[in-house]
C-alpha cells in the first residue's frame, strides 16, 4: 500500500498541473481546407473539450475522492484499534483481572 501511495504522490503533482491544458503533442487537423475569412478560432473550447485533458481531469478528481475516502476509512480504523487497545494501555495493565 505504501509503495502505491508513494508512486501516486510522485505523479499527482504533474497531473494536477497538467489537468487544465492540452498535451504538448501535435494533433492532426480535422479540416485541412482553407478556413473561411472572418471565422474565429476557439482555443478555449478546444482546450476545454480536449479528450486527453478530460481523461486526465477525471483521474485527478477520482484520485482526490478516493484518497479522501481512504483517509477517512484509515482514520476510523486507527481510532477503533486505539479504542480497543485502551484496556492494555490503562494504569495497571489489567492485572486485576488475573
C-alpha positions in Angstrom: 0.0 0.0 0.0 2.8 2.4 0.9 4.5 1.8 -2.5 1.3 2.7 -4.4 0.8 5.8 -2.2 4.4 6.8 -2.9 4.0 6.2 -6.6 0.8 8.2 -6.7 2.5 11.0 -4.7 5.2 11.1 -7.4 2.9 11.6 -10.4 0.0 13.6 -8.8 1.7 17.0 -8.8 2.4 16.8 -12.6 -1.2 15.6 -13.2 -2.7 18.5 -11.1 -0.6 21.0 -13.1 -1.4 19.5 -16.5 -5.2 18.9 -16.0 -6.1 22.4 -17.3 -4.0 22.2 -20.5 -3.9 20.1 -23.7 -1.0 17.7 -24.1 2.0 19.2 -25.9 1.8 16.7 -28.8 1.0 17.5 -32.4 -2.6 16.8 -33.4 -3.9 16.3 -36.9 -6.3 19.0 -38.0 -9.8 17.9 -38.5 -10.2 20.0 -41.6 -7.4 20.8 -44.0 -9.4 23.1 -46.2 -8.7 26.8 -46.0 -10.7 28.5 -43.3 -13.4 30.9 -44.2 -12.2 34.5 -43.7 -13.8 36.1 -40.6 -14.3 32.8 -38.8 -12.9 32.8 -35.3 -11.0 30.0 -33.8 -12.0 28.9 -30.3 -8.8 27.9 -28.4 -10.6 27.9 -25.1 -13.2 25.4 -26.4 -10.6 23.2 -27.9 -8.7 23.1 -24.6 -11.9 22.5 -22.6 -13.1 19.7 -24.8 -9.7 18.0 -25.4 -10.4 14.3 -24.7 -6.9 13.7 -23.3 -7.3 16.6 -20.9 -10.7 15.4 -19.9 -9.4 11.9 -19.1 -6.6 13.4 -17.0 -9.0 15.7 -15.2 -11.3 12.7 -14.5 -8.5 10.8 -12.9 -7.3 13.7 -10.8 -10.8 14.2 -9.5 -11.2 10.4 -8.9 -7.8 10.3 -7.1 -8.9 13.1 -4.8 -12.2 11.4 -4.0 -10.6 8.0 -3.3 -7.8 9.5 -1.2 -10.2 11.5 0.9 -12.4 8.4 1.4 -9.3 6.2 2.1 -8.0 8.7 4.6 -11.4 8.8 6.4 -11.5 5.0 6.5 -8.0 4.7 7.8 -8.6 7.3 10.5 -11.7 5.3 11.6 -9.9 2.0 11.7 -7.0 3.5 13.6 -9.4 5.1 16.1 -11.2 1.8 16.5 -7.9 -0.1 17.2 -6.8 2.6 19.6 -10.1 2.3 21.5 -10.0 -1.5 21.6 -6.4 -1.3 22.9 -7.3 1.0 25.7 -7.6 -1.8 28.4 -4.0 -2.8 27.7 -2.8 0.8 28.0 -4.6 1.8 31.2 -2.8 2.1 34.5 -2.2 -1.4 36.0 -2.4 -3.1 32.5 -5.5 -5.1 33.6 -3.5 -7.2 36.1 -6.5 -7.1 38.4 -8.4 -9.5 36.1 -6.0 -12.3 36.7 
